[in-house]
Amino acid sequence: MFASVALKATPFVTVEETGLGASEVVNISSSTLGTFNAYAGVLKLLVDGAPTDGFCIDPWHFSSSAPLVFEEVALGSAPKPPGPMGADAALAVEQLWAHFYSPAITNEQAAGLQIAIWELVDASIASATFSINSFDYGASAMLAWVSANPNAEAADLIGLTGPGQDYVVQRVPDGGTSIVLLGLSFVGLVGLRRKLRAS
């Protein structure tokens, strides 16, 4: 039983940034990286080999295209220092995702959502700064919407924290692995009970 639980409890995954989805180029300033042009929008990731859409939650570190080991954490516990963002910002990100993200998101909507996510994370972290120096693609309207809808539906998201920039992605269902492991644990307990009763 304990081995089954341990198999499911490992929070480490291999993450590789493979490209871009819907996005726009924007000019940003970061207190750790300076001022530069960056892509704002959907990031195409492989998370333990599974294609996954994500967004950056860490405008204070550059990304890497190499496969690297990241830790899955509650969104409020990411990004790494100068983070984390905390529970309130995480909830707002989840609400924005639920309302504005779809696989068919346009370039402009994706850029706006990315900028809104950066703005929320930045506002929650006093020790570092971030600013957008170009058109915000509707991010301010998205932030106004989430502020006016505190009880809006929230997506089930997690943070991926590790080397390079950190990401937000949807929690991936485990495809029944937990149920199988719990079933095996139950069978093991029944067998142990019978063995103890017999002795």
Stockholm file with secondary structure:
# STOCKHOLM 1.0

chainA/1-199         MFASVALKATPFVTVEETGLGASEVVNISSSTLGTFNAYAGVLKLLVDGAPTDGFCIDPWHFSSSAPLVFEEVALGSAPKPPGPMGADAALAVEQLWAHFYSPAITNEQAAGLQIAIWELVDASIASATFSINSFDYGASAMLAWVSANPNAEAADLIGLTGPGQDYVVQRVPDGGTSIVLLGLSFVGLVGLRRKLRAS
#=GR chainA/1-199 SS CHHHHHHHHCCEEEEEEEEEEEEEEEEEEETTTEEEEEEEEEEEEEETTEEEEEEECCTTSCCCSSCEEEEEEEGGGCSCTTCCCCHHHHHHHHHHHHHHCCTTCCHHHHHHHHHHHHHHHHHHCTTSCEEECSCCTTHHHHHHHHHHCTTCCCCCEEEEESSSSCEEEECCCCTTHHHHHHHHHHHHHHHHHHHHHHC
#=GC SS_cons         CHHHHHHHHCCEEEEEEEEEEEEEEEEEEETTTEEEEEEEEEEEEEETTEEEEEEECCTTSCCCSSCEEEEEEEGGGCSCTTCCCCHHHHHHHHHHHHHHCCTTCCHHHHHHHHHHHHHHHHHHCTTSCEEECSCCTTHHHHHHHHHHCTTCCCCCEEEEESSSSCEEEECCCCTTHHHHHHHHHHHHHHHHHHHHHHC
//
